[in-house]
């Protein structure tokens, strides 16, 4: 049973790695203007995908909160 749990954990970790890698590659394909529109600099892509950077979240009126305000990381968007 422990072997199955170990295998399951490894597969989950590998699947998460593949999702993060795909997100990083997709963000690197964006131009600087598109990245700026979502509040991200090219050097922040890896950290944002891993959830270390909080991105601005749109308010109901279509405006975004400041980067220091309430936000959602890319990893939480990925889980939605």
GIWOPE-V325057 format. One record per residue. N is the residue number from 1. SS is DSSP state (alpha for helix, beta for strand, coil for the rest). OMEGA is omega in whole degrees, -180 to 180 (NA if undefined). Layout:
# GIWOPE-V325057
n=<N;N>
ss=<SS;SS>
omega=<OMEGA;OMEGA>
This chain:
# GIWOPE-V325057
n=<1;2;3;4;5;6;7;8;9;10;11;12;13;14;15;16;17;18;19;20;21;22;23;24;25;26;27;28;29;30;31;32;33;34;35;36;37;38;39;40;41;42;43;44;45;46;47;48;49;50;51;52;53;54;55;56;57;58;59;60;61;62;63;64;65;66;67;68;69;70;71;72;73;74;75;76;77;78;79;80>
ss=<coil;alpha;alpha;alpha;alpha;alpha;alpha;alpha;alpha;alpha;alpha;alpha;alpha;alpha;alpha;alpha;alpha;alpha;alpha;alpha;alpha;alpha;alpha;alpha;alpha;alpha;alpha;alpha;alpha;coil;coil;alpha;alpha;alpha;alpha;alpha;alpha;coil;coil;coil;coil;alpha;alpha;alpha;alpha;alpha;alpha;alpha;alpha;coil;coil;coil;coil;coil;beta;beta;coil;beta;coil;coil;coil;coil;coil;beta;coil;coil;coil;coil;coil;coil;beta;beta;coil;alpha;alpha;alpha;alpha;alpha;alpha;coil>
omega=<180;179;178;178;178;178;179;178;-180;180;177;179;180;178;177;177;-180;179;178;-180;179;179;179;-180;179;180;178;178;179;175;-176;180;179;177;179;179;178;175;-175;173;-176;-179;-178;-173;-177;-179;-180;-180;180;175;-179;180;177;180;177;179;-180;172;179;-179;178;179;180;176;179;-179;179;-177;-180;-180;178;180;179;-179;178;175;-179;-178;-177;NA>
